[in-house]
Amino acid sequence: MLKKSCFVILGLFLLGTGSFLFPRVSIAEDQISKSTPLKDSKVDLGALGPSGPGGAPARKIEHTYTQVSYINLYKLAWSYDAFSLRNEEDLNVYLIISECNLYQKFFLNEFKWEKIKNSTRDFIDSNRQKVPRYYEYVQPIFMGRYDYALQGFPILDAKNFKGQKNLQFANYVPGETSCARFDLDVAKYPATGVLTIPNPLNLAFIRVPLNLAQKYVEWRSKQGHLEDKERQAYIRYRIRIDGYDGIKKYSSGVNAFNFNGKLMRLDVFADKELLLPLYNQVF
């Protein structure tokens, strides 16, 4: 039985970043690390300079990247047959997450609800191939003081960016919808998505030209967010989903939908609005 909870749990996110900003967290083996965003003031586009290492123009991106959301995560899982169209509970959960208003309005009327479920089965089945496979999400990071010799900023907690093959691209409060929070079995209906990539991500240092780095530090100082040893920035990850590997439970207790695919590129920005590029890397 699915019961609606009488209380609401606040989400952690960003994951952030309409950018839905979830706190993007990386899963290395079975470890999860989290970071917390700070607030930035919005500034004009291009205030710091062009994107790319050494100020080089960013390579053109031909794909459209979709913002990650709780609903998109479930539509993606369903497109890979993570659930059964014949399973009543699976279908109810899909409608709770993606169409909570319909659930609240019609679930108690089994005749109308049956029609809605039949229409939903047809919709899911006929739209599997239309579900996006390219997504983007943002993670706040903290960098150390500028290294003149290496021309860049070291990432604090760099261990979380070394040898990473499992990237957590979505993380939500289970059962939390725009209508209310519903009690769901997280072992069967996770609220987390993980992408496994073939080549580990190693990103312990952000190379930024000296003149751009100076502008960045001065800008953060004016915003009142310049700490002694910390400089906040934001990484936008762009990923491609190629397949689905089932639900995995990590040693931390997190259950996640596990997908396989590729990290297409990452961009580092000075601000959470993603207007002030510092660095990019195409894979």
C-alpha positions as CSV (number, residue, x, y, z in Angstrom):
1,M,0.0,0.0,0.0
2,L,1.2,3.5,-0.8
3,K,0.5,6.0,2.0
4,K,0.9,9.7,1.8
5,S,3.1,11.0,4.6
6,C,1.8,13.8,6.8
7,F,5.1,15.6,6.8
8,V,7.5,16.9,4.2
9,I,11.2,16.4,4.2
10,L,13.3,19.2,2.8
11,G,15.6,18.2,-0.1
12,L,19.3,18.6,0.0
13,F,19.6,20.2,-3.4
14,L,21.1,22.3,-5.4
15,L,22.0,18.7,-7.4
16,G,21.5,22.0,-7.9
17,T,21.5,24.1,-10.3
18,G,18.8,25.0,-12.9
19,S,19.9,24.7,-13.0
20,F,18.3,22.2,-10.7
21,L,21.1,22.4,-8.6
22,F,21.4,19.3,-6.8
23,P,24.3,18.7,-4.8
24,R,26.0,16.6,-7.3
25,V,28.0,14.1,-5.5
26,S,30.4,11.5,-6.8
27,I,30.3,7.9,-5.9
28,A,33.7,6.3,-5.9
29,E,33.4,2.6,-5.3
30,D,30.8,2.8,-2.5
31,Q,31.7,6.3,-1.1
32,I,29.6,9.4,-1.4
33,S,30.8,12.9,-0.9
34,K,28.6,16.0,-0.6
35,S,29.2,19.7,-0.8
36,T,27.1,22.8,0.0
37,P,26.5,25.8,-2.3
38,L,26.9,29.4,-1.3
39,K,24.9,32.3,-2.7
40,D,26.3,34.5,-5.5
41,S,25.1,37.8,-6.9
42,K,24.2,37.7,-10.6
43,V,26.6,39.5,-12.9
44,D,26.8,40.2,-16.6
45,L,27.7,37.6,-19.1
46,G,31.3,37.6,-20.1
47,A,32.4,39.7,-17.2
48,L,35.3,37.5,-16.5
49,G,36.3,36.4,-20.1
50,P,36.0,33.6,-22.6
51,S,35.5,29.9,-21.7
52,G,38.2,27.3,-22.0
53,P,41.7,26.6,-20.8
54,G,44.0,29.5,-21.7
55,G,41.0,31.5,-22.7
56,A,40.4,29.4,-25.8
57,P,36.8,29.3,-27.2
58,A,34.7,26.4,-26.1
59,R,34.1,23.7,-28.6
60,K,30.6,23.7,-30.2
61,I,28.1,21.3,-28.5
62,E,25.7,19.8,-31.0
63,H,23.5,18.0,-28.5
64,T,20.7,19.4,-26.4
65,Y,21.2,18.7,-22.7
66,T,18.2,18.2,-20.5
67,Q,18.2,19.4,-16.8
68,V,18.0,16.4,-14.5
69,S,14.8,16.2,-12.4
70,Y,13.1,13.6,-10.2
71,I,10.5,13.1,-13.0
72,N,13.1,12.8,-15.7
73,L,15.0,10.3,-13.7
74,Y,12.0,8.0,-13.5
75,K,11.1,8.4,-17.2
76,L,14.7,7.5,-18.0
77,A,14.5,4.4,-15.9
78,W,11.2,3.4,-17.4
79,S,12.6,3.8,-20.9
80,Y,15.1,1.0,-20.1
81,D,12.4,-1.3,-18.7
82,A,13.4,-0.8,-15.1
83,F,9.8,-1.5,-14.2
84,S,6.9,-3.5,-15.6
85,L,3.8,-2.0,-17.3
86,R,1.8,-4.9,-15.9
87,N,2.8,-4.2,-12.3
88,E,0.1,-2.1,-10.6
89,E,2.4,-0.7,-7.9
90,D,5.1,0.2,-10.4
91,L,2.5,2.1,-12.5
92,N,1.0,3.8,-9.4
93,V,4.5,5.0,-8.3
94,Y,5.2,6.3,-11.8
95,L,2.0,8.4,-11.7
96,I,2.7,9.6,-8.2
97,I,6.1,11.0,-9.2
98,S,5.2,12.2,-12.7
99,E,1.5,13.1,-12.4
100,C,0.8,13.6,-8.7
101,N,-2.2,15.8,-9.3
102,L,-3.9,13.0,-11.2
103,Y,-3.1,10.6,-8.5
104,Q,-4.6,12.8,-5.8
105,K,-7.7,13.5,-7.8
106,F,-8.6,10.1,-9.2
107,F,-6.8,7.3,-7.3
108,L,-9.8,6.7,-5.0
109,N,-12.1,6.2,-8.0
110,E,-10.9,2.8,-9.3
111,F,-12.9,3.1,-12.5
112,K,-11.4,6.4,-13.6
113,W,-8.0,5.4,-12.2
114,E,-8.0,2.3,-14.4
115,K,-8.6,4.4,-17.5
116,I,-5.7,6.7,-16.5
117,K,-3.4,3.7,-16.0
118,N,-4.3,2.2,-19.4
119,S,-3.5,5.5,-21.1
120,T,-0.3,5.8,-19.1
121,R,0.8,2.3,-20.3
122,D,0.2,3.3,-23.9
123,F,2.1,6.5,-23.4
124,I,5.2,4.9,-21.8
125,D,5.3,2.2,-24.3
126,S,5.1,4.5,-27.4
127,N,7.5,7.1,-26.1
128,R,10.5,5.1,-24.8
129,Q,12.7,6.2,-27.7
130,K,11.8,9.9,-27.2
131,V,13.2,10.0,-23.6
132,P,16.3,12.2,-23.6
133,R,19.7,10.6,-23.3
134,Y,21.8,13.7,-22.8
135,Y,21.7,15.4,-19.4
136,E,23.5,18.1,-17.4
137,Y,23.8,18.8,-13.7
138,V,25.8,21.2,-11.5
139,Q,28.0,20.6,-8.5
140,P,29.4,23.3,-6.2
141,I,33.1,23.0,-5.4
142,F,35.7,24.8,-3.4
143,M,39.2,25.6,-4.7
144,G,42.3,26.6,-2.8
145,R,44.5,29.7,-3.3
146,Y,46.0,30.3,-6.8
147,D,49.1,28.4,-7.7
148,Y,51.4,30.7,-9.7
149,A,53.7,28.0,-10.8
150,L,51.0,25.7,-12.1
151,Q,48.7,28.5,-13.3
152,G,45.5,27.4,-11.6
153,F,43.5,26.5,-8.5
154,P,43.7,23.2,-6.6
155,I,40.4,21.6,-5.8
156,L,39.9,21.1,-2.1
157,D,38.9,17.6,-1.1
158,A,40.6,16.5,-4.4
159,K,40.3,12.8,-3.4
160,N,36.6,13.1,-4.4
161,F,37.7,13.9,-8.0
162,K,40.4,11.3,-8.4
163,G,39.7,8.0,-10.2
164,Q,35.9,8.6,-10.2
165,K,34.0,6.1,-12.4
166,N,30.6,6.5,-10.7
167,L,29.1,9.9,-11.0
168,Q,25.9,10.7,-9.0
169,F,23.9,12.9,-11.3
170,A,20.6,12.9,-9.4
171,N,19.7,12.7,-5.8
172,Y,16.2,13.6,-4.4
173,V,14.1,13.0,-1.3
174,P,12.3,9.7,-2.0
175,G,8.6,10.3,-2.7
176,E,8.7,14.0,-2.5
177,T,6.5,15.6,-5.2
178,S,5.0,19.0,-5.9
179,C,1.8,17.7,-4.3
180,A,3.1,16.1,-1.1
181,R,5.6,13.5,0.1
182,F,4.6,9.9,-0.3
183,D,6.1,6.9,1.4
184,L,7.9,4.7,-1.1
185,D,10.1,1.7,-0.8
186,V,13.5,3.2,-1.6
187,A,15.0,-0.3,-2.2
188,K,12.6,-0.7,-5.2
189,Y,11.9,2.9,-6.1
190,P,15.2,4.9,-5.6
191,A,15.5,8.7,-5.8
192,T,19.2,8.6,-6.9
193,G,20.8,8.2,-10.3
194,V,24.4,7.1,-10.9
195,L,26.3,7.1,-14.2
196,T,29.2,4.7,-14.6
197,I,31.8,5.9,-17.1
198,P,34.5,3.7,-18.7
199,N,37.4,6.1,-18.1
200,P,37.8,7.5,-14.6
201,L,37.5,11.2,-14.0
202,N,40.6,12.8,-12.5
203,L,40.2,16.5,-11.8
204,A,42.3,17.7,-8.9
205,F,43.4,21.0,-10.4
206,I,41.6,23.8,-12.4
207,R,43.9,25.6,-14.8
208,V,43.0,29.2,-15.1
209,P,45.2,31.9,-16.8
210,L,46.6,34.5,-14.4
211,N,44.7,37.5,-15.8
212,L,41.4,35.6,-15.6
213,A,42.2,34.2,-12.1
214,Q,42.8,37.8,-10.9
215,K,39.4,38.9,-12.2
216,Y,37.8,35.9,-10.6
217,V,39.3,36.6,-7.1
218,E,38.5,40.3,-7.3
219,W,34.9,39.5,-8.3
220,R,34.4,37.1,-5.4
221,S,35.9,39.6,-3.1
222,K,33.3,42.2,-4.2
223,Q,30.5,39.7,-3.7
224,G,31.7,39.2,-0.1
225,H,32.3,35.5,-0.6
226,L,36.1,35.5,-0.6
227,E,37.4,33.2,2.2
228,D,41.0,32.9,3.3
229,K,41.7,29.5,1.7
230,E,38.5,28.8,-0.2
231,R,37.2,30.0,-3.6
232,Q,33.8,28.7,-4.5
233,A,33.0,27.7,-8.1
234,Y,30.6,25.4,-9.9
235,I,31.1,22.5,-12.2
236,R,28.6,21.7,-14.9
237,Y,28.7,18.1,-16.1
238,R,27.2,17.1,-19.4
239,I,26.6,13.4,-19.8
240,R,25.3,10.8,-22.2
241,I,23.3,7.8,-21.1
242,D,23.9,4.6,-23.1
243,G,22.4,1.9,-21.0
244,Y,20.9,0.7,-17.7
245,D,22.5,-1.7,-15.2
246,G,19.8,-2.1,-12.6
247,I,19.4,-0.8,-9.0
248,K,22.5,-1.0,-6.8
249,K,22.8,-0.5,-3.1
250,Y,26.0,1.2,-1.9
251,S,27.7,0.6,1.4
252,S,26.5,4.0,2.6
253,G,22.9,2.7,2.4
254,V,22.0,4.6,-0.8
255,N,20.0,2.8,-3.4
256,A,20.5,4.1,-6.9
257,F,19.4,3.6,-10.5
258,N,22.7,2.7,-12.2
259,F,23.3,3.7,-15.8
260,N,26.3,3.4,-18.1
261,G,27.4,6.0,-20.6
262,K,29.9,8.8,-21.1
263,L,31.0,12.1,-19.6
264,M,30.9,14.4,-22.6
265,R,32.4,17.5,-21.1
266,L,32.6,19.6,-17.9
267,D,32.8,23.4,-17.5
268,V,33.8,25.3,-14.4
269,F,32.1,28.6,-13.7
270,A,32.7,31.3,-11.1
271,D,29.0,31.8,-10.4
272,K,26.0,29.5,-9.9
273,E,24.1,31.2,-12.7
274,L,26.8,29.7,-15.0
275,L,27.5,33.0,-16.7
276,L,31.2,33.4,-15.8
277,P,33.3,30.5,-17.4
278,L,36.7,29.7,-16.0
279,Y,37.6,26.4,-17.6
280,N,36.3,23.6,-19.7
281,Q,37.3,20.1,-20.8
282,V,35.8,18.0,-23.6
283,F,36.1,14.2,-23.4
